[in-house]
Amino acid sequence: MTGISRSRLYELIKSGELEIAKDGATTLILVSSLRAAIERRRPA
């Protein structure tokens, strides 16, 4: 849905560009963080 691969998501999380919340073993990506990352990468 986002056009971002799973491996790229992992890279963005590791670099701090995406905020996450952990719920046990589940990793949740904050929607606001994902939207901001997509907007930063959108061509003008």
mmCIF file of the N, C-alpha and C atoms, coordinates in Angstrom:
data_MODEL
# 
_entry.id   MODEL 
# 
loop_
_atom_site.group_PDB 
_atom_site.id 
_atom_site.type_symbol 
_atom_site.label_atom_id 
_atom_site.label_alt_id 
_atom_site.label_comp_id 
_atom_site.label_asym_id 
_atom_site.label_entity_id 
_atom_site.label_seq_id 
_atom_site.pdbx_PDB_ins_code 
_atom_site.Cartn_x 
_atom_site.Cartn_y 
_atom_site.Cartn_z 
_atom_site.occupancy 
_atom_site.B_iso_or_equiv 
_atom_site.pdbx_formal_charge 
_atom_site.auth_seq_id 
_atom_site.auth_comp_id 
_atom_site.auth_asym_id 
_atom_site.auth_atom_id 
_atom_site.pdbx_PDB_model_num 
ATOM 1   N N  . MET A 1 1  ? 0.807  -1.199 0.000  1.00 0.00 ? 1  MET A N  1 
ATOM 2   C CA . MET A 1 1  ? 0.000  0.000  0.000  1.00 0.00 ? 1  MET A CA 1 
ATOM 3   C C  . MET A 1 1  ? 0.850  1.263  0.000  1.00 0.00 ? 1  MET A C  1 
ATOM 4   N N  . THR A 1 2  ? 2.020  1.193  0.588  1.00 0.00 ? 2  THR A N  1 
ATOM 5   C CA . THR A 1 2  ? 2.855  2.394  0.656  1.00 0.00 ? 2  THR A CA 1 
ATOM 6   C C  . THR A 1 2  ? 3.882  2.453  -0.456 1.00 0.00 ? 2  THR A C  1 
ATOM 7   N N  . GLY A 1 3  ? 4.173  1.310  -1.069 1.00 0.00 ? 3  GLY A N  1 
ATOM 8   C CA . GLY A 1 3  ? 5.233  1.251  -2.065 1.00 0.00 ? 3  GLY A CA 1 
ATOM 9   C C  . GLY A 1 3  ? 6.612  1.141  -1.443 1.00 0.00 ? 3  GLY A C  1 
ATOM 10  N N  . ILE A 1 4  ? 6.657  0.944  -0.124 1.00 0.00 ? 4  ILE A N  1 
ATOM 11  C CA . ILE A 1 4  ? 7.923  0.803  0.586  1.00 0.00 ? 4  ILE A CA 1 
ATOM 12  C C  . ILE A 1 4  ? 8.098  -0.674 0.926  1.00 0.00 ? 4  ILE A C  1 
ATOM 13  N N  . SER A 1 5  ? 9.230  -1.231 0.549  1.00 0.00 ? 5  SER A N  1 
ATOM 14  C CA . SER A 1 5  ? 9.468  -2.650 0.815  1.00 0.00 ? 5  SER A CA 1 
ATOM 15  C C  . SER A 1 5  ? 9.692  -2.895 2.306  1.00 0.00 ? 5  SER A C  1 
ATOM 16  N N  . ARG A 1 6  ? 9.542  -4.136 2.692  1.00 0.00 ? 6  ARG A N  1 
ATOM 17  C CA . ARG A 1 6  ? 9.745  -4.517 4.092  1.00 0.00 ? 6  ARG A CA 1 
ATOM 18  C C  . ARG A 1 6  ? 11.168 -4.193 4.534  1.00 0.00 ? 6  ARG A C  1 
ATOM 19  N N  . SER A 1 7  ? 12.150 -4.490 3.682  1.00 0.00 ? 7  SER A N  1 
ATOM 20  C CA . SER A 1 7  ? 13.539 -4.224 4.065  1.00 0.00 ? 7  SER A CA 1 
ATOM 21  C C  . SER A 1 7  ? 13.781 -2.723 4.210  1.00 0.00 ? 7  SER A C  1 
ATOM 22  N N  . ARG A 1 8  ? 13.149 -1.922 3.363  1.00 0.00 ? 8  ARG A N  1 
ATOM 23  C CA . ARG A 1 8  ? 13.289 -0.458 3.469  1.00 0.00 ? 8  ARG A CA 1 
ATOM 24  C C  . ARG A 1 8  ? 12.633 0.048  4.755  1.00 0.00 ? 8  ARG A C  1 
ATOM 25  N N  . LEU A 1 9  ? 11.498 -0.547 5.127  1.00 0.00 ? 9  LEU A N  1 
ATOM 26  C CA . LEU A 1 9  ? 10.862 -0.173 6.391  1.00 0.00 ? 9  LEU A CA 1 
ATOM 27  C C  . LEU A 1 9  ? 11.803 -0.434 7.560  1.00 0.00 ? 9  LEU A C  1 
ATOM 28  N N  . TYR A 1 10 ? 12.472 -1.594 7.540  1.00 0.00 ? 10 TYR A N  1 
ATOM 29  C CA . TYR A 1 10 ? 13.427 -1.912 8.599  1.00 0.00 ? 10 TYR A CA 1 
ATOM 30  C C  . TYR A 1 10 ? 14.549 -0.879 8.640  1.00 0.00 ? 10 TYR A C  1 
ATOM 31  N N  . GLU A 1 11 ? 15.030 -0.460 7.474  1.00 0.00 ? 11 GLU A N  1 
ATOM 32  C CA . GLU A 1 11 ? 16.088 0.553  7.417  1.00 0.00 ? 11 GLU A CA 1 
ATOM 33  C C  . GLU A 1 11 ? 15.603 1.876  8.002  1.00 0.00 ? 11 GLU A C  1 
ATOM 34  N N  . LEU A 1 12 ? 14.382 2.277  7.660  1.00 0.00 ? 12 LEU A N  1 
ATOM 35  C CA . LEU A 1 12 ? 13.828 3.534  8.162  1.00 0.00 ? 12 LEU A CA 1 
ATOM 36  C C  . LEU A 1 12 ? 13.638 3.491  9.675  1.00 0.00 ? 12 LEU A C  1 
ATOM 37  N N  . ILE A 1 13 ? 13.230 2.351  10.191 1.00 0.00 ? 13 ILE A N  1 
ATOM 38  C CA . ILE A 1 13 ? 13.075 2.199  11.637 1.00 0.00 ? 13 ILE A CA 1 
ATOM 39  C C  . ILE A 1 13 ? 14.439 2.290  12.313 1.00 0.00 ? 13 ILE A C  1 
ATOM 40  N N  . LYS A 1 14 ? 15.421 1.583  11.774 1.00 0.00 ? 14 LYS A N  1 
ATOM 41  C CA . LYS A 1 14 ? 16.764 1.573  12.357 1.00 0.00 ? 14 LYS A CA 1 
ATOM 42  C C  . LYS A 1 14 ? 17.385 2.966  12.360 1.00 0.00 ? 14 LYS A C  1 
ATOM 43  N N  . SER A 1 15 ? 17.141 3.742  11.294 1.00 0.00 ? 15 SER A N  1 
ATOM 44  C CA . SER A 1 15 ? 17.722 5.082  11.194 1.00 0.00 ? 15 SER A CA 1 
ATOM 45  C C  . SER A 1 15 ? 16.971 6.112  12.037 1.00 0.00 ? 15 SER A C  1 
ATOM 46  N N  . GLY A 1 16 ? 15.802 5.733  12.562 1.00 0.00 ? 16 GLY A N  1 
ATOM 47  C CA . GLY A 1 16 ? 15.024 6.659  13.382 1.00 0.00 ? 16 GLY A CA 1 
ATOM 48  C C  . GLY A 1 16 ? 14.042 7.500  12.594 1.00 0.00 ? 16 GLY A C  1 
ATOM 49  N N  . GLU A 1 17 ? 13.947 7.278  11.285 1.00 0.00 ? 17 GLU A N  1 
ATOM 50  C CA . GLU A 1 17 ? 13.010 8.049  10.462 1.00 0.00 ? 17 GLU A CA 1 
ATOM 51  C C  . GLU A 1 17 ? 11.561 7.653  10.719 1.00 0.00 ? 17 GLU A C  1 
ATOM 52  N N  . LEU A 1 18 ? 11.346 6.429  11.192 1.00 0.00 ? 18 LEU A N  1 
ATOM 53  C CA . LEU A 1 18 ? 10.005 5.969  11.540 1.00 0.00 ? 18 LEU A CA 1 
ATOM 54  C C  . LEU A 1 18 ? 9.953  5.695  13.034 1.00 0.00 ? 18 LEU A C  1 
ATOM 55  N N  . GLU A 1 19 ? 8.892  6.200  13.685 1.00 0.00 ? 19 GLU A N  1 
ATOM 56  C CA . GLU A 1 19 ? 8.684  5.922  15.101 1.00 0.00 ? 19 GLU A CA 1 
ATOM 57  C C  . GLU A 1 19 ? 7.898  4.631  15.239 1.00 0.00 ? 19 GLU A C  1 
ATOM 58  N N  . ILE A 1 20 ? 8.299  3.825  16.197 1.00 0.00 ? 20 ILE A N  1 
ATOM 59  C CA . ILE A 1 20 ? 7.601  2.568  16.431 1.00 0.00 ? 20 ILE A CA 1 
ATOM 60  C C  . ILE A 1 20 ? 7.155  2.480  17.884 1.00 0.00 ? 20 ILE A C  1 
ATOM 61  N N  . ALA A 1 21 ? 6.200  1.603  18.113 1.00 0.00 ? 21 ALA A N  1 
ATOM 62  C CA . ALA A 1 21 ? 5.774  1.249  19.461 1.00 0.00 ? 21 ALA A CA 1 
ATOM 63  C C  . ALA A 1 21 ? 5.790  -0.269 19.524 1.00 0.00 ? 21 ALA A C  1 
ATOM 64  N N  . LYS A 1 22 ? 6.323  -0.815 20.597 1.00 0.00 ? 22 LYS A N  1 
ATOM 65  C CA . LYS A 1 22 ? 6.376  -2.264 20.767 1.00 0.00 ? 22 LYS A CA 1 
ATOM 66  C C  . LYS A 1 22 ? 5.225  -2.695 21.671 1.00 0.00 ? 22 LYS A C  1 
ATOM 67  N N  . ASP A 1 23 ? 4.549  -3.771 21.269 1.00 0.00 ? 23 ASP A N  1 
ATOM 68  C CA . ASP A 1 23 ? 3.507  -4.395 22.078 1.00 0.00 ? 23 ASP A CA 1 
ATOM 69  C C  . ASP A 1 23 ? 3.869  -5.868 22.165 1.00 0.00 ? 23 ASP A C  1 
ATOM 70  N N  . GLY A 1 24 ? 4.671  -6.203 23.150 1.00 0.00 ? 24 GLY A N  1 
ATOM 71  C CA . GLY A 1 24 ? 5.199  -7.564 23.229 1.00 0.00 ? 24 GLY A CA 1 
ATOM 72  C C  . GLY A 1 24 ? 6.142  -7.803 22.070 1.00 0.00 ? 24 GLY A C  1 
ATOM 73  N N  . ALA A 1 25 ? 5.866  -8.833 21.283 1.00 0.00 ? 25 ALA A N  1 
ATOM 74  C CA . ALA A 1 25 ? 6.707  -9.147 20.129 1.00 0.00 ? 25 ALA A CA 1 
ATOM 75  C C  . ALA A 1 25 ? 6.280  -8.384 18.878 1.00 0.00 ? 25 ALA A C  1 
ATOM 76  N N  . THR A 1 26 ? 5.180  -7.656 18.973 1.00 0.00 ? 26 THR A N  1 
ATOM 77  C CA . THR A 1 26 ? 4.641  -6.931 17.822 1.00 0.00 ? 26 THR A CA 1 
ATOM 78  C C  . THR A 1 26 ? 5.252  -5.539 17.736 1.00 0.00 ? 26 THR A C  1 
ATOM 79  N N  . THR A 1 27 ? 5.685  -5.157 16.545 1.00 0.00 ? 27 THR A N  1 
ATOM 80  C CA . THR A 1 27 ? 6.197  -3.815 16.293 1.00 0.00 ? 27 THR A CA 1 
ATOM 81  C C  . THR A 1 27 ? 5.144  -3.042 15.523 1.00 0.00 ? 27 THR A C  1 
ATOM 82  N N  . LEU A 1 28 ? 4.725  -1.918 16.080 1.00 0.00 ? 28 LEU A N  1 
ATOM 83  C CA . LEU A 1 28 ? 3.720  -1.073 15.447 1.00 0.00 ? 28 LEU A CA 1 
ATOM 84  C C  . LEU A 1 28 ? 4.381  0.203  14.954 1.00 0.00 ? 28 LEU A C  1 
ATOM 85  N N  . ILE A 1 29 ? 4.099  0.580  13.727 1.00 0.00 ? 29 ILE A N  1 
ATOM 86  C CA . ILE A 1 29 ? 4.623  1.825  13.167 1.00 0.00 ? 29 ILE A CA 1 
ATOM 87  C C  . ILE A 1 29 ? 3.550  2.886  13.335 1.00 0.00 ? 29 ILE A C  1 
ATOM 88  N N  . LEU A 1 30 ? 3.917  4.021  13.921 1.00 0.00 ? 30 LEU A N  1 
ATOM 89  C CA . LEU A 1 30 ? 2.950  5.091  14.128 1.00 0.00 ? 30 LEU A CA 1 
ATOM 90  C C  . LEU A 1 30 ? 2.530  5.670  12.784 1.00 0.00 ? 30 LEU A C  1 
ATOM 91  N N  . VAL A 1 31 ? 1.227  5.799  12.572 1.00 0.00 ? 31 VAL A N  1 
ATOM 92  C CA . VAL A 1 31 ? 0.689  6.269  11.294 1.00 0.00 ? 31 VAL A CA 1 
ATOM 93  C C  . VAL A 1 31 ? 1.232  7.650  10.958 1.00 0.00 ? 31 VAL A C  1 
ATOM 94  N N  . SER A 1 32 ? 1.282  8.537  11.935 1.00 0.00 ? 32 SER A N  1 
ATOM 95  C CA . SER A 1 32 ? 1.778  9.894  11.683 1.00 0.00 ? 32 SER A CA 1 
ATOM 96  C C  . SER A 1 32 ? 3.230  9.867  11.218 1.00 0.00 ? 32 SER A C  1 
ATOM 97  N N  . SER A 1 33 ? 4.011  8.978  11.785 1.00 0.00 ? 33 SER A N  1 
ATOM 98  C CA . SER A 1 33 ? 5.411  8.843  11.402 1.00 0.00 ? 33 SER A CA 1 
ATOM 99  C C  . SER A 1 33 ? 5.539  8.312  9.977  1.00 0.00 ? 33 SER A C  1 
ATOM 100 N N  . LEU A 1 34 ? 4.717  7.326  9.622  1.00 0.00 ? 34 LEU A N  1 
ATOM 101 C CA . LEU A 1 34 ? 4.739  6.756  8.276  1.00 0.00 ? 34 LEU A CA 1 
ATOM 102 C C  . LEU A 1 34 ? 4.310  7.795  7.246  1.00 0.00 ? 34 LEU A C  1 
ATOM 103 N N  . ARG A 1 35 ? 3.257  8.536  7.547  1.00 0.00 ? 35 ARG A N  1 
ATOM 104 C CA . ARG A 1 35 ? 2.795  9.583  6.619  1.00 0.00 ? 35 ARG A CA 1 
ATOM 105 C C  . ARG A 1 35 ? 3.874  10.634 6.398  1.00 0.00 ? 35 ARG A C  1 
ATOM 106 N N  . ALA A 1 36 ? 4.534  11.043 7.469  1.00 0.00 ? 36 ALA A N  1 
ATOM 107 C CA . ALA A 1 36 ? 5.596  12.049 7.357  1.00 0.00 ? 36 ALA A CA 1 
ATOM 108 C C  . ALA A 1 36 ? 6.750  11.527 6.504  1.00 0.00 ? 36 ALA A C  1 
ATOM 109 N N  . ALA A 1 37 ? 7.121  10.270 6.679  1.00 0.00 ? 37 ALA A N  1 
ATOM 110 C CA . ALA A 1 37 ? 8.216  9.683  5.894  1.00 0.00 ? 37 ALA A CA 1 
ATOM 111 C C  . ALA A 1 37 ? 7.851  9.634  4.417  1.00 0.00 ? 37 ALA A C  1 
ATOM 112 N N  . ILE A 1 38 ? 6.613  9.284  4.122  1.00 0.00 ? 38 ILE A N  1 
ATOM 113 C CA . ILE A 1 38 ? 6.161  9.232  2.727  1.00 0.00 ? 38 ILE A CA 1 
ATOM 114 C C  . ILE A 1 38 ? 6.172  10.628 2.118  1.00 0.00 ? 38 ILE A C  1 
ATOM 115 N N  . GLU A 1 39 ? 5.699  11.620 2.861  1.00 0.00 ? 39 GLU A N  1 
ATOM 116 C CA . GLU A 1 39 ? 5.679  13.002 2.362  1.00 0.00 ? 39 GLU A CA 1 
ATOM 117 C C  . GLU A 1 39 ? 7.095  13.516 2.105  1.00 0.00 ? 39 GLU A C  1 
ATOM 118 N N  . ARG A 1 40 ? 8.039  13.176 2.975  1.00 0.00 ? 40 ARG A N  1 
ATOM 119 C CA . ARG A 1 40 ? 9.427  13.628 2.791  1.00 0.00 ? 40 ARG A CA 1 
ATOM 120 C C  . ARG A 1 40 ? 10.021 13.056 1.513  1.00 0.00 ? 40 ARG A C  1 
ATOM 121 N N  . ARG A 1 41 ? 9.591  11.883 1.115  1.00 0.00 ? 41 ARG A N  1 
ATOM 122 C CA . ARG A 1 41 ? 10.152 11.208 -0.054 1.00 0.00 ? 41 ARG A CA 1 
ATOM 123 C C  . ARG A 1 41 ? 9.365  11.451 -1.330 1.00 0.00 ? 41 ARG A C  1 
ATOM 124 N N  . ARG A 1 42 ? 8.220  12.105 -1.230 1.00 0.00 ? 42 ARG A N  1 
ATOM 125 C CA . ARG A 1 42 ? 7.389  12.363 -2.408 1.00 0.00 ? 42 ARG A CA 1 
ATOM 126 C C  . ARG A 1 42 ? 8.043  13.433 -3.278 1.00 0.00 ? 42 ARG A C  1 
ATOM 127 N N  . PRO A 1 43 ? 8.144  13.179 -4.590 1.00 0.00 ? 43 PRO A N  1 
ATOM 128 C CA . PRO A 1 43 ? 8.719  14.197 -5.483 1.00 0.00 ? 43 PRO A CA 1 
ATOM 129 C C  . PRO A 1 43 ? 7.851  15.455 -5.514 1.00 0.00 ? 43 PRO A C  1 
ATOM 130 N N  . ALA A 1 44 ? 8.485  16.582 -5.678 1.00 0.00 ? 44 ALA A N  1 
ATOM 131 C CA . ALA A 1 44 ? 7.769  17.874 -5.663 1.00 0.00 ? 44 ALA A CA 1 
ATOM 132 C C  . ALA A 1 44 ? 6.880  18.066 -6.854 1.00 0.00 ? 44 ALA A C  1 
# 
